[in-house]
Amino acid sequence: MIRAIEQSWVQIRDNKRTVMVQVLRAGDVYHVPARPGLTLDTGNGAGLQITVDGKDVPSLGGTVHHNVSLDPDRLLAHTE
């Protein structure tokens, strides 16, 4: 799940095909499909909180990020 804590442009892609693109405003939530190979591009990494199975993933921080893997195992590896 991706929750916006600040306004942020977000794009989710699957092998170069766009799954979702929109501006998330503070409080908006996007439930990421349970599919392999998804990546995230964002214009405000610090404005997003990513949660996997109820566990918060450390903030991406900064501003622009490209090709952030949304693989749950990779995301959770940063919480240990």
GUMARGU-936641 format. One line per 4 residues: their letters; for each residue x negated, y negated, z of N, C-alpha, C. Coordinates in pm, whole numbers, padded with zeros to 5 digits, always signed. Example, Ala and Ser with C-alpha at 12.3 -4.5 7.8 and 13.67 -1.06 7.14 Angstrom:
<pts>
AS	-01319:+00569:+00780:-01230:+00450:+00780:-01320:+00330:+00780 | -01285:+00225:+00708:-01367:+00106:+00714:-01290:-00003:+00787
</pts>
This chain:
<pts>
MIRA	-00085:+00116:+00000:+00000:+00000:+00000:-00089:-00123:+00000 | -00051:-00222:-00076:-00121:-00349:-00078:-00026:-00455:-00026 | -00070:-00524:+00078:+00009:-00633:+00136:-00067:-00763:+00117 | +00002:-00864:+00068:-00061:-00996:+00051:-00052:-01071:+00183
IEQS	-00167:-01116:+00231:-00167:-01204:+00348:-00188:-01349:+00306 | -00232:-01365:+00181:-00239:-01494:+00113:-00201:-01470:-00032 | -00162:-01573:-00102:-00128:-01556:-00243:-00246:-01501:-00320 | -00221:-01402:-00405:-00328:-01340:-00481:-00275:-01281:-00611
WVQI	-00346:-01308:-00720:-00316:-01242:-00847:-00369:-01099:-00838 | -00287:-01002:-00881:-00323:-00861:-00870:-00289:-00790:-01001 | -00381:-00706:-01045:-00355:-00620:-01160:-00398:-00478:-01123 | -00311:-00382:-01147:-00343:-00241:-01126:-00348:-00177:-01263
RDNK	-00459:-00103:-01288:-00476:-00040:-01419:-00503:+00109:-01403 | -00470:+00181:-01510:-00494:+00324:-01519:-00562:+00350:-01653 | -00692:+00373:-01651:-00767:+00396:-01775:-00741:+00288:-01879 | -00758:+00164:-01837:-00744:+00046:-01923:-00599:+00009:-01957
RTVM	-00502:+00088:-01912:-00361:+00054:-01934:-00308:-00016:-01809 | -00240:-00125:-01826:-00187:-00200:-01713:-00064:-00131:-01656 | -00069:-00106:-01525:+00043:-00046:-01453:+00129:-00158:-01392 | +00062:-00261:-01340:+00131:-00373:-01276:+00042:-00495:-01283
VQVL	+00100:-00610:-01307:+00028:-00737:-01296:+00126:-00841:-01246 | +00089:-00908:-01136:+00175:-01013:-01081:+00100:-01090:-00974 | +00155:-01203:-00937:+00104:-01280:-00825:+00182:-01235:-00702 | +00108:-01183:-00604:+00170:-01147:-00477:+00159:-01267:-00384
RAGD	+00269:-01301:-00321:+00269:-01412:-00225:+00260:-01354:-00085 | +00216:-01434:+00009:+00201:-01389:+00147:+00327:-01315:+00193 | +00308:-01193:+00242:+00420:-01111:+00287:+00468:-01010:+00185 | +00435:-01029:+00057:+00474:-00933:-00045:+00398:-00802:-00027
VYHV	+00465:-00692:-00060:+00405:-00558:-00049:+00422:-00487:-00182 | +00316:-00419:-00225:+00321:-00336:-00345:+00281:-00195:-00304 | +00367:-00099:-00331:+00338:+00041:-00302:+00269:+00102:-00424 | +00142:+00133:-00408:+00059:+00185:-00517:+00104:+00326:-00550
PARP	+00129:+00357:-00678:+00168:+00494:-00716:+00058:+00594:-00677 | +00100:+00712:-00638:+00005:+00818:-00601:-00043:+00887:-00729 | -00135:+00820:-00798:-00191:+00872:-00922:-00341:+00854:-00921 | -00414:+00948:-00975:-00560:+00932:-00981:-00600:+00829:-01086
GLTL	-00717:+00770:-01066:-00775:+00682:-01166:-00729:+00539:-01165 | -00654:+00498:-01065:-00607:+00359:-01060:-00717:+00267:-01009 | -00723:+00148:-01068:-00816:+00046:-01022:-00743:-00085:-01001 | -00804:-00170:-00919:-00747:-00299:-00882:-00838:-00411:-00930
DTGN	-00779:-00513:-00990:-00845:-00641:-01015:-00767:-00744:-00936 | -00836:-00839:-00875:-00767:-00942:-00800:-00844:-01073:-00803 | -00771:-01180:-00789:-00831:-01312:-00784:-00856:-01361:-00643 | -00813:-01283:-00542:-00831:-01324:-00402:-00839:-01200:-00315
GAGL	-00955:-01136:-00314:-00973:-01014:-00235:-00947:-01033:-00087 | -00984:-01150:-00035:-00964:-01178:+00107:-00816:-01194:+00141 | -00734:-01216:+00041:-00590:-01235:+00064:-00509:-01108:+00062 | -00577:-00992:+00053:-00506:-00864:+00046:-00543:-00774:+00162
QITV	-00445:-00700:+00213:-00471:-00595:+00310:-00427:-00464:+00247 | -00521:-00370:+00234:-00491:-00239:+00175:-00479:-00139:+00287 | -00372:-00058:+00281:-00346:+00043:+00382:-00328:+00177:+00312 | -00394:+00281:+00366:-00382:+00417:+00313:-00336:+00508:+00427
DGKD	-00222:+00572:+00409:-00168:+00663:+00511:-00167:+00599:+00650 | -00128:+00473:+00657:-00116:+00403:+00785:-00247:+00347:+00839 | -00359:+00367:+00769:-00489:+00317:+00814:-00529:+00197:+00730 | -00561:+00088:+00798:-00606:-00032:+00728:-00748:-00012:+00676
VPSL	-00768:-00048:+00551:-00899:-00044:+00487:-00965:-00179:+00512 | -01098:-00183:+00536:-01163:-00314:+00554:-01134:-00408:+00437 | -01125:-00535:+00467:-01094:-00636:+00366:-01195:-00632:+00253 | -01145:-00655:+00132:-01235:-00670:+00018:-01319:-00796:+00032
GGTV	-01263:-00895:+00099:-01333:-01021:+00119:-01349:-01097:-00011 | -01398:-01218:+00001:-01427:-01297:-00117:-01307:-01330:-00202 | -01336:-01355:-00327:-01231:-01395:-00419:-01210:-01290:-00526 | -01275:-01306:-00640:-01250:-01220:-00756:-01317:-01084:-00740
HHNV	-01240:-00979:-00768:-01292:-00841:-00769:-01237:-00771:-00892 | -01319:-00687:-00953:-01280:-00610:-01070:-01308:-00462:-01046 | -01221:-00378:-01100:-01241:-00233:-01100:-01261:-00172:-00961 | -01185:-00217:-00864:-01190:-00158:-00731:-01109:-00028:-00735
SLDP	-01174:+00083:-00706:-01105:+00211:-00709:-00998:+00216:-00601 | -00880:+00263:-00637:-00772:+00280:-00541:-00758:+00427:-00501 | -00863:+00505:-00522:-00865:+00644:-00480:-00859:+00647:-00327 | -00760:+00713:-00267:-00745:+00711:-00121:-00869:+00758:-00046
DRLL	-00935:+00863:-00094:-01054:+00913:-00024:-01166:+00810:-00023 | -01184:+00742:-00134:-01288:+00638:-00140:-01256:+00522:-00049 | -01131:+00480:-00049:-01091:+00370:+00037:-01106:+00405:+00185 | -01064:+00526:+00221:-01073:+00568:+00361:-01216:+00592:+00407
AHTE	-01306:+00621:+00315:-01447:+00642:+00352:-01506:+00517:+00415 | -01451:+00401:+00384:-01502:+00276:+00439:-01446:+00245:+00577 | -01356:+00330:+00628:-01296:+00306:+00760:-01367:+00384:+00868 | -01456:+00474:+00831:-01522:+00560:+00930:-01650:+00501:+00980
</pts>
